[in-house]
Amino acid sequence: MSQSRLTTALDDGLLSLPEGDIAIMRPTTTYDVSALSRERVQIVHGFYPDYTAWENAGYPVAQELTKVAVAIVVVPRAKALARAMVAAACANADIVVVDGQKTDGIDSVFKECRKRLGALPSITKGHGRIFWFAATDKFTDWTAPPPAKAGHGYFTSAGVFSDGAVDAGSALLANALPSKLPARMADLGAGWGYLAAPVLDRAGVQSLDLIEAESLSVACAKLNVTDPRVTFHWGDATQFQAKPAFDGIVMNPPFHVGRASDPSLGRMFIQSAARLLAPHGKLWMVANRHLPYETTLSECFRNVDMIASNGAFKVFHANRPQH
């Protein structure tokens, strides 16, 4: 196995780190930290599955960055979030290291940093780049603003899914919901809470649990949804436990891991929905037309119907989960 960019930079003596704590911001679960002293490393993460994976591996994990000697920014796909992470690293660390894949936009971040700071040491390797610099106040304008209302009238922030427009699949699902819904409802992968209003508007709904893995999205959802019937959960929808079981579930499951389309994630959501529903429970779900979820739905539910579709999406209604 070839060395990671971080290990290469340290082993080749190109990057030397000062004494003190090292914070790694939003690393994937496979991010290589082997070149760092374990007792110095702390993880900063807002995505629940990765947060718990690092925690289970024995590392201290937090959602917010605090003062450290070194901050390593692992560049996410969302450009605005990447910039906000660089600004936070500059405000809280002495040395800032930025590492990421070309497909996640590392070269764009590198170009913008060079424009402000001049020449920077960097290593390209493994379809990505790592570079570093002393913390500076030249990125204060990249600081993430608090959640704000976008053009659609909902609070969103950098790094949340569909931050500038209502997702077309979710809108199709909302319009396909019946006039009456079961009493105890849940939204798996609730995002910033768009589906909450149409669910709560339906007759019969007594409670709604919003389950979302991204902490930034949960924070926005709490601003968008103020109905007292709602409970918010920062958690992994595929691992979530519910007692008592839900009577109904709505969901627009994610289908990307990184940039790659991965139908297995949606299949896990379907399996989780069946597990979380009572024997009489019902599921309403939207998916991209090209994703092959019909087999999994039929394996998990006795009755499955497509109740709406257009050129891009399909909406399913399934009931009587097969536990």
C-alpha positions in Angstrom: 0.0 0.0 0.0 1.4 3.4 -1.0 1.9 6.1 1.6 -0.7 8.7 2.0 0.0 12.4 1.2 0.3 13.3 4.8 2.7 10.5 5.6 4.8 11.4 2.6 5.0 15.0 3.6 6.1 14.1 7.1 8.5 11.3 6.3 10.2 13.2 3.5 10.8 16.1 6.0 8.8 18.6 3.8 6.3 19.2 6.6 7.3 19.5 10.2 4.7 19.9 12.9 5.1 21.9 16.1 4.5 20.4 19.5 0.9 20.4 20.6 -2.5 19.0 19.7 -3.4 18.2 16.1 -7.1 18.5 15.0 -8.2 16.7 11.9 -11.3 18.3 10.4 -13.9 16.0 8.8 -11.7 13.1 7.9 -13.2 10.1 6.2 -13.1 6.9 8.2 -10.2 5.6 6.1 -8.1 8.8 6.4 -4.5 7.8 7.3 -3.3 9.2 10.6 -0.6 6.6 11.2 2.2 9.2 10.8 0.9 11.2 13.8 1.3 10.6 17.5 -2.0 9.1 18.5 -2.1 11.0 21.8 -1.9 14.3 20.0 -4.7 13.7 17.6 -8.3 14.8 18.0 -11.1 14.6 15.4 -13.6 17.3 14.5 -16.6 16.1 12.6 -20.3 16.9 12.0 -21.3 13.7 10.1 -22.6 11.2 12.6 -21.4 7.9 11.1 -17.9 9.2 10.7 -18.0 10.9 14.2 -19.0 7.6 15.8 -16.5 5.6 13.8 -13.6 7.7 15.0 -15.0 7.7 18.5 -15.2 3.9 18.5 -11.6 3.8 17.3 -10.6 5.5 20.6 -10.0 9.1 19.4 -11.5 12.2 21.1 -14.1 13.6 18.8 -15.9 17.0 18.9 -18.2 18.9 16.5 -16.4 22.2 17.0 -12.8 23.1 16.5 -10.9 24.5 19.5 -7.4 26.0 19.9 -4.8 23.5 18.7 -1.2 23.7 17.3 -2.1 22.1 14.0 -5.4 21.9 12.1 -5.7 19.5 9.1 -8.5 20.4 6.8 -9.8 17.4 4.9 -11.5 19.1 2.0 -15.2 18.1 1.5 -17.1 18.3 -1.7 -19.0 21.5 -0.7 -16.8 24.4 -1.7 -18.4 26.9 0.7 -17.8 24.4 3.6 -14.2 23.8 2.6 -13.6 27.6 2.7 -15.3 27.8 6.1 -13.1 25.0 7.4 -9.9 26.8 6.2 -11.1 30.0 8.0 -11.8 28.1 11.2 -8.4 26.4 11.0 -6.7 29.8 10.7 -8.6 31.2 13.6 -7.8 28.2 15.9 -4.4 26.8 14.9 -0.8 27.9 14.3 -0.2 25.6 11.3 -2.9 24.8 8.7 -2.6 21.7 6.5 -5.1 21.2 3.7 -5.5 17.8 2.1 -8.0 16.4 -0.4 -8.9 14.7 -3.6 -9.0 16.4 -7.0 -12.6 15.2 -7.3 -13.5 17.1 -4.2 -12.0 20.3 -5.4 -8.6 20.4 -3.7 -6.9 22.1 -6.6 -9.5 25.0 -6.6 -8.8 25.6 -2.9 -5.1 25.4 -3.5 -5.3 28.0 -6.3 -7.4 30.4 -4.2 -5.0 30.0 -1.3 -2.0 30.7 -3.5 -3.7 33.8 -4.9 -3.8 35.2 -1.3 -0.6 33.8 0.1 1.8 33.4 -2.8 3.8 30.2 -3.4 2.9 27.3 -1.1 4.6 24.0 -0.5 2.5 21.1 -1.8 2.6 17.4 -2.8 0.4 15.9 -5.4 -0.2 12.2 -5.0 -3.0 9.6 -5.2 -5.3 11.8 -7.3 -5.1 14.5 -4.7 -3.0 17.3 -3.1 -1.7 18.3 0.3 -0.4 21.8 1.1 0.3 23.8 4.2 0.9 27.3 5.6 1.2 29.3 8.8 -2.2 30.5 10.1 -3.1 33.9 8.8 -6.0 36.4 9.0 -6.3 36.6 5.2 -9.2 34.1 5.1 -11.6 35.8 7.6 -14.0 36.5 4.7 -14.3 32.7 4.3 -15.8 32.3 7.8 -19.1 30.5 7.6 -22.0 32.8 8.2 -24.8 31.6 10.5 -27.7 29.7 8.8 -29.7 32.1 6.6 -32.9 31.9 4.6 -32.2 31.0 1.0 -34.5 31.9 -1.9 -36.9 29.1 -1.1 -37.6 30.7 2.3 -35.9 28.0 4.5 -32.8 28.3 6.6 -29.7 26.5 5.1 -26.0 26.8 5.5 -22.8 25.8 3.7 -22.4 22.1 3.4 -26.0 21.0 3.6 -27.7 19.1 0.8 -29.9 21.2 -1.5 -28.9 24.5 0.2 -30.1 26.8 -2.6 -33.2 25.2 -3.8 -35.8 22.7 -2.7 -34.9 19.2 -3.9 -37.2 18.3 -6.8 -37.5 14.7 -5.6 -38.6 15.9 -2.1 -41.1 18.2 -3.7 -42.6 15.4 -5.8 -42.8 13.2 -2.6 -44.6 16.0 -0.7 -47.2 16.4 -3.4 -47.8 12.6 -3.5 -48.6 12.2 0.2 -52.2 11.4 1.1 -54.5 13.8 3.0 -54.2 11.6 6.1 -51.0 10.1 7.5 -50.4 7.7 10.5 -50.0 9.1 14.0 -46.4 8.4 14.8 -44.2 9.5 11.8 -40.5 9.7 11.1 -38.3 11.2 8.3 -35.1 9.3 7.7 -32.4 11.5 6.4 -34.4 14.6 7.0 -31.9 17.2 5.9 -32.8 20.7 6.8 -36.4 19.7 7.3 -38.3 20.4 4.1 -40.6 17.4 4.3 -41.7 18.3 7.9 -44.3 20.9 6.9 -46.2 18.8 4.4 -46.2 15.8 6.8 -47.4 17.9 9.7 -50.1 19.5 7.6 -51.7 16.1 7.0 -54.5 14.9 9.2 -53.8 12.3 11.9 -50.1 13.2 12.6 -49.4 13.3 16.3 -45.6 13.2 16.3 -42.7 13.4 13.8 -39.1 12.4 14.4 -36.5 14.0 12.1 -33.4 11.8 11.9 -30.4 13.3 10.1 -26.7 12.4 10.1 -25.2 15.9 9.2 -25.1 18.2 12.2 -25.2 21.3 10.0 -28.5 20.1 8.5 -29.9 19.4 12.0 -29.1 22.9 13.1 -31.0 24.3 10.1 -33.9 22.0 10.6 -34.3 23.3 14.1 -34.7 26.8 12.7 -37.1 25.7 9.9 -39.4 23.4 12.0 -40.8 24.8 15.3 -43.9 22.5 15.6 -44.0 21.0 19.2 -44.8 17.6 17.7 -41.3 17.3 16.3 -38.3 15.6 17.9 -34.8 16.1 16.3 -32.2 13.3 16.2 -28.6 13.7 15.1 -28.0 10.1 14.2 -27.4 7.5 11.5 -30.8 6.5 9.9 -29.4 3.1 9.0 -28.6 2.3 12.7 -31.3 4.2 14.5 -33.4 2.5 17.1 -37.0 3.4 17.9 -39.3 2.4 20.7 -42.2 2.2 20.1 -42.0 1.5 16.4 -43.2 4.2 13.9 -46.5 4.0 12.2 -45.3 5.8 9.1 -42.0 6.9 7.5 -41.2 9.4 4.7 -37.7 9.6 3.1 -35.6 10.8 0.3 -32.5 8.7 0.9 -29.1 9.9 -0.1 -27.5 7.9 -2.9 -24.0 9.3 -3.0 -20.9 8.3 -1.1 -18.4 11.0 -2.1 -19.0 11.6 -5.8 -19.9 8.1 -6.7 -23.6 7.0 -7.0 -24.1 4.2 -4.5 -27.5 2.5 -4.5 -26.5 0.3 -1.5 -27.0 3.4 0.8 -30.6 3.7 -0.4 -31.1 -0.1 0.1 -29.9 0.3 3.7 -32.4 3.1 4.2 -35.2 0.8 3.0 -34.1 -2.0 5.2 -33.9 0.4 8.2 -37.4 1.7 7.4 -38.8 -1.8 7.5 -37.1 -2.5 10.8 -38.3 0.8 12.4 -41.9 0.4 11.3 -44.7 -1.4 13.3 -46.3 -4.4 11.5 -49.0 -2.1 10.2 -46.5 0.6 9.2 -46.3 2.5 5.9 -43.5 4.0 3.9 -43.5 6.8 1.4 -40.2 7.2 -0.4 -38.8 9.1 -3.4 -35.8 8.0 -5.5 -34.1 8.9 -8.7 -35.6 7.0 -11.6 -32.4 5.1 -12.5 -31.8 3.7 -9.1 -32.9 0.0 -8.8 -34.7 -0.1 -5.4 -37.8 -2.1 -6.4 -36.3 -5.5 -5.5 -35.2 -4.3 -2.0 -38.6 -2.8 -1.4 -40.3 -6.0 -2.4 -38.0 -8.0 -0.1 -38.8 -5.7 2.8 -42.5 -5.0 2.3 -45.5 -7.1 1.4 -47.1 -4.4 -0.7 -45.3 -1.9 -2.9 -46.8 0.6 -5.4 -45.4 3.4 -7.5 -47.7 6.3 -6.8 -46.0 9.2 -8.7 -43.2 9.7 -11.2 -41.7 12.1 -13.7 -38.7 12.1 -15.9 -36.3 12.2 -13.0 -37.9 10.6 -9.9 -40.3 7.9 -8.8 -42.3 7.8 -5.6 -43.2 4.5 -3.8 -45.7 3.7 -1.2 -45.0 0.4 0.7 -46.7 -1.1 3.6 -46.7 -4.2 5.9 -43.0 -4.5 6.5 -41.6 -8.1 6.5 -39.8 -8.2 9.8 
